[in-house]
Amino acid sequence: MKKILSCGIAMASMVMLSGLRLHAQTYNFSLVSQTQMAPGVIYQNYSATTPHPQQIYVLQVDLKDPTIKLQSAKAGDVINGGVLTVKQIAASKDVNGSYHNVIGAINGDFYVTSGTAEGNPQNVFVPDGQVFAEKTGTPRSIFGISDNNVPFISLRSENFRVTRGGVSRTIQKINGSRTTDTLVLYNQLKGTSTGTDNTGTEVKLGLASGAAWKANSPVSCVVLARQAGVGNMSYSPGQAVLSGKGTEATYLNGYNVGDNVTVQLDVASNASNILQVMGGLAMLDSAGHNIGSSRIYKEGADTAADTTHNPHTAVGISQDGRFLYMVVVDGRRPATRFGMNITEFGDLMLYLGAYDALNLDGGWSSTLVANNVGKNTPSDPSGDERSVGTALLAYSATRLLDDFETSEGHFDQAPTYTLGTQYTQGISTTSTLDRVTTNACSGSASERAVLNDDASVSTPWTVRLLSGSGLPANNVKITSDGTLSF
């Protein structure tokens, strides 16, 4: 008799690849492996042998999956916070109990490589609505995503201002050094105090009720405090400080506790309500066309960045905005991992399905991590992962059942508590459940169930998995709403 597995769990369907696009392609890529790391995130490994050997690593993220979110993350969570490996940055944000389970990550923007500013991104950077930017340098391209998971890639376009009593004033710097006649805004990326001397005036801002920090959006604030001739104002996460000296100190002296002000921090011209931004150099593809070899010069790179075969990291967006591609190509190992030039890399992104794409920091920095495992081979001769300043993360905003069973479950006995007559039927007592620590789907381990049919029983399967001791109290408690997927 044909057995039917009756199980009260909704099965999540595999997201298929979006349409592949070929653009002046000289490589014949083969899909070596594909694994669904979590609902909404698929890991892929591609290879090529001619004209050069290549290894490509891809995280395809379904931005329409309501449980998947993106995050720009900084080593140490503050500017001048140093460097960490991508795996370390991801681990620092991986808090399953808080519904923030990091599924995958790649290295982010080019960064300062030495001195007190080591690790600071060289472009605009926005994690969780908090902007870090000094308005200097050649405009470069950025990747960002809004509060409703809408992605974009564009040139940065900065316009920072504060409005009080209907009058707007320009903010010249965010988290930069304060000089005479310069209005600076400090936020939690700076730390817990401004670090200024006592020659100016500072005003502490708190969020108005219902407001949240976002770029390209008016943010309603309330003045909490003002101090003149006293520097290094302290503030808490979620608060900000306006700081000025000279004419800007005179301007801030007009603020009073309780005043309502609006802060508008624009970093792009074609988006709104931006929560995350990661900068790069340069735009590889735009509207389905490879533009990398021209953009790389316009955004301030040199010839070598265009023509040399190197490891690379990029982020790409499908034409319909549904899929995000987080991509690393290995390099500097000519026998097995040759690397690509910018034009070839732009072609690869188009091949994978990107309509728009942005080149991120590459070389030894190029790293892709999926569920705590480094997937690519870094170009350093040692193979070690390099410490970097920032990383772009994809995380699940639901709870994943990692490490939920200390002692393994079993199928071979009825429950020891009274909840009706539903218990395991139709499968053999040789059925097993074991802990898998290699190729775990998520976290440090996964649970693997092997169900063997009991040929002597003709009734449909009913499978009830008990905790190791057979007691519900030993299972992890989760809230009554949310998503449980396999």
N, C-alpha and C positions, 0 to 999 in steps of 0.2 A: 504494500500500500504506500502511496506517495505521502510522505510526511510534510507537514506545514509547520514552520516555526511561527508560533504566535508570541509576539513580543510587543509590549506597550511602549515602543521607542520610535520616534520619527527618524527616518534615515535621511541624512543630508546628501543630496546628489552631487556628483563630481562636476565642478565647473569646467566647461570645455574651453579649449584655447580659442581666443578671438582670431579673426581672419588674418593669415600671414601675408605679408607684403614683400615682394622681391624688388630690390632697387639696385641696379648695376652690380649685382652680386657675383663675386668671383669665387666664393666658397660654397661648398656643398655641406651643409650642416646636418648632423644626425642627432636625433633625440636619444640620448643614452639611457636616461631614467627620468621618471616623473613620480612625485610623491605628494599627496595632499597632507600638508603639515598640520592643518587645522581647517575648520570651516572658513572658506574665503581665501585661503592661501595655498598655492601650489608651488612646490619646488621642482625645478627642471635643471638637468645637466645636458648640455649639447657639446658635441665635438666636431672637429673637421680635420682632415689630413692634408688637403691640397688647397691652395699652393703652399700653405704653411700649417703645421699642427697647431690646433687651438683647443682650449677648454673654456667653456662658457657656463656660467652659473646664473640662474634666474629665479627670482621670487615673483610669481604672478599673483597680484593682490586684487581681489574683487571688491571694489569700493562701494558696490551696491549691497554687499552683505552688511546688515546693520550691526553685526558684532565686531567688525574690523575697523580699526582706527589707525591713524598715522601719528607719529610724534618725532619732532626734531629734538635731539638730546645733546647736551654739552657735558663733557668730562668735568666732574666736580660741580655741575649745575650752575656755575658762576663764571664770569669772565675772569681771566688770570687764574683759572682753576686747574691749569695743567693739562695733561694728556692721559688717556687710558686706551686700552684696546677696545675694539668694537664689541667684543664679547663682554668686557667689563662694563662698558656703558649700558649695554642691553640688560645685563644682570642687575645693574643698579636700579633699573626701572621695572623689573619683572616682579610684580607683587600680585600673585594669583588671588589671594584673599581679598584684595581690593579691586578685583575684576580688571586687572591690567597685566595680562599674560603675554609677554613678548614672544612673538612667533618667529620673526626674522628681522635682520638688520644689515645695513651696508654702511661703509664709511661715508662721511659727508663732505663738507666744503674744504677747499685749500685753507691752510691755517698757518699762523705764526709758529715757527719751528724752534725758537730759542728766546731766552730772556724772560722777564716777568710776565710778558703777554703770551708766552708759549701756549698753544692750543686755541687761541682766539681765532674765530673764523675771519677770513679776509673779505667777506661779502655780508650782505644783510642776513641776519639770523633771527628767527622767531620761534621759540618753543612755548607752546601753550598760551599764545597771545601776547607774550612778553617780547618786546622788540629790543634787539641789540644792533646798533648801527652808528657809525660815525660817517658823516656825509663827506667822504673823501674818495679819491681814486676814480678810475674809469668805470662807468656803469657796466655791470656784468649781469648775466642772466640769473634768474632764481626759479626755484620750484616751490610751489605753495599749495595749501589745501584749506578750504573754508570750513566753517563750523558744520556744514551739511555734507561734508565729504566730497566737495567739488574741487578737482585739481586744476592747476594751471601752470604754465611755464611762460615767463616773459622777462623782459629787461626790468631791472629794478627802477623805480621812479619814486624818489623820496620827497615827502612833504610833511613836516612835523609842525604842529601848532597847538596852542591852547587858547580857549575862548572863555572869557569871563565878562559878564555884563554886556554881552553882545559885541565885545571887541576882541579880535583875534591877534595873537602874537606868535611869531615864529620861534620854534625850538630848534636851536642850531645843532645840538648833539644829544645823543642818548647814551648814557654811561661813559661818556668821554671825559677828558680833563676839562676843568672849568677855568676859563681865561676871562679877562676883562671884557665886559659888554657881550658876553655869550650866555645864552639861556640853555641850561642843560637839564635833562630829565634823567633821574636815576630810578631804576626799578630793581626787582629782586635778583636779576642777573648780576648786579653789582655786588650783592651781598646783603648785609643788614644795616649798613650805614654808608654815607656818601664819601667819606674819606677826605673832605674838603677842609681848608683852613678857615680862620674866623674873619675873613675880609669881605664876606658877602651876606646875602639873605637866603634863607631856605624855607620852603613851604611844603608841608607834608599833606599828601592827598590820599583819601580812602575812596573805595568804590561806593557809589550810591546804591541804594537798595535795588537788587535785580540786575545790576550791571556786571560786566565781565570784560577783562582785557582782551582786545582783538585788534589786529592791524586792519587798516582800511575800513574803520568803523568808528563813529563817534562814541566815546566812552564817558559816561557821566560820573563825575567825582565830586567829593565834598572836601573842603579844607579842614584838616584836623588840627594843624598847629602851624605856627610861624615863628622863626627865630632869626634875629638880625645880629651880626657881629659874633655869632657863635657857629662854628663849623661842625662837620662830621655828624650831621643829623641822622639819628637812627630811625628805622622803620621796619615793619613786619612784612612777611610775604603777602602779596596782593596789594600792598600800598606802594606809593611812588613819591618822589621828592622833586620839586622844581627848585633849581639852584642857580643863582646868578650873582655877579658882582658888577660894579660900575653902574651903567644905565639899567642893566637887568635887575640889579639889587633894588634900585629905586622903583622899578616896575613891581617887583614882588612885595615891596613894603606896603602896597595898596591892597594886598589880600588880607582878609579877615577870616577867623575861624567861623565855620558854618557856610561860607560862600559856596555856591554851586559853580563848577567849572566843567568844561568839556575838553577832553584831550583827543586829538585826531592824529594818528600816526600812520600815514600812508606809505607803503613800500612798493606798490605796483599800481599800474593805471587801469588794469582790466579785471579787477577782482574786488570782492567785499567780504567783510566778516572773516578775515583770515586768522586761523589759529596756529598754523605751522608754516615756516619758511626755511628752506635750505638753499644756500647759494652755491653756485658752481662757476665753471669756466670751460667751455662756453656752450651755447645752444647748439646741439647736434642736428636736430631735425625740427622743421616747422611746417605744419600743414601737409605732412606727408612727403616733404622734400628734404634731402640731405644738404644742409647749409654749413656744416661744421668747418670746412676748410676756409671759408670766408669769415665766419663769426669769430674764430679763434684769434684772428688778428685784431678785429674791431674791439674785442673785449680785453686786449692787452697782453696776449701771449706771444711767444716768438715762433720762429719757423720750426724749431725742433719739436714743439708741441704738436705741430700739424703733421710732420712727415715721419717722425721716429715711431717704430713699433714698440709699444709699451703695454703694461697692464692698465686697465681702465675700469672705472666705475661710472654708472649712469643711472638715471631714473627716466622712465618714459611713460607716456599716457596714450591710451588707445583713442581712436577718433571719437567714439561716443562717450569718452570720459569714464567708462566703467572700470577698465583694467589699468592697474599701475604695474610697471615692470621695473624691478630693482635688479640691476644686472652688473656682473663682474666678469671680465675676461682676463685670464692669467697671461703672464708674459715674462720676458727676460730669461727664459729657459728654452733656447732655440730648438732643442731636440724634441721637446714635448709640448711646450707652451710658448709659442713664438711672440704673441702679442699683436696688437693692431695699431695702425695710424688712425688719425681722427676720421678720415673719410671712410675707412673700413668699419670703424666702430659705429658711425652714423648709419651705414648700410645694415649692420647687424641689428641695430635697434628697430629699423624699419622692418626687417625680416621677422623679428619677434612679435611685431604687431603694434609698435609705437607709431603714433601720428606726430607727436611732439616729443622731444627728448633733450635732456640736459646732461652734459659731461660734468662729473664731480671730480674730486681729487683722485689721482691714480697712482701708478708706480707701486712702491712698496706699501702704500696706504690701502690699496684695493683689497677689500675684505667683504665676504658675504657669510653671515651666520644665520643658521636656521635651527630653531629650537635648541639653542645653547651649543651647537656644534659648528665649528668653522668648516665651510664646504670647499673653499678654494685653497690653492697653494700660494701663499704670499711670495713675492719675487725676491725677498732677501735670501741670500744663499743658505741661511740657517732654516728657512721655512717658517720662521716665527712671525706671528702677527704683530704689526707695528702699532704703537700707541698713537692715537690721533686726537683731534680736538672735538669733533662732533660725529654723530651718527644719525641716520634716518631709520626709524623703527616702525614695524608693523606689529600691532598688538591686538589681542582679542579682548573686547570689553565685556566678556562674559566669563563665567568661571569654568575652567577646564579641570577635569577630574584627574589631576596628577597626584601620585602618591596617596591615593584615597584608601588603600587597603594595606595595612601593615602586615598581617598574616593573610595568606591567600584565601580566596573564597572556595566554595565547593558546591557540587551539584547533587551529591549522592545521598541526601537525606531530607526529609520533610522538615518544615520549620518547627522550632521548639516553642513557638508562641502561637496563639490562636488568632488567625486572621482568615478564617474560612478554610476551604479545601484546596486552594490553588497551590500546587507545588510542582516540582519537576516530574515530568512524565515523558516517556517515549525515547529518552536518550540513555545511553549506557553509563554505568558508574565509572567507566574508564575516561569519561570526559574530563578535561582538565582546564584549569585556569592557572597561568603562571606569569610571573613578573619578567618583562623583557627590558633589559637595559641597553641593548644594542639596537640601533635604528628605531629608537623610541619615537613615537609620533609627536609627543609633546612632553616637555619637562625632562626629568632624569630617568623616567621609566614609563612603560605602558603595560596594560593588562592584556594578555593574549588568551582567548577562549578557543578551545578545540572541542567540538561537539561530535560525539560518536553515536550513531544510531543503535538503538536496542531493537534488533530484528524480531524479537519475540513479542513486541508490543505493537499493535496496529493503530493505536490512537494517535492523533496529531501531537506534535511536540508542544509541550509547555515547559519553558525554561525559567526557573527561578534561581537566581544567584544569591546565595547567602554570604554574609561576611564570614571571616575566618572562624569566628566563634558561634555563628548562627544568630547573632543579636543585632537588630537594627541600630542600637545605640553605638555600635562600633563603626558605623559608616559615617562619612562626612555629611554634615547638615548643610543643605543649600536652601536658598530662598525659594518661595513658591512660584516665582515668576522668572522668566528667562528662557534660555535655549539649551537643550541637551542634544548633542549631535555625535554621530559616529562617522 
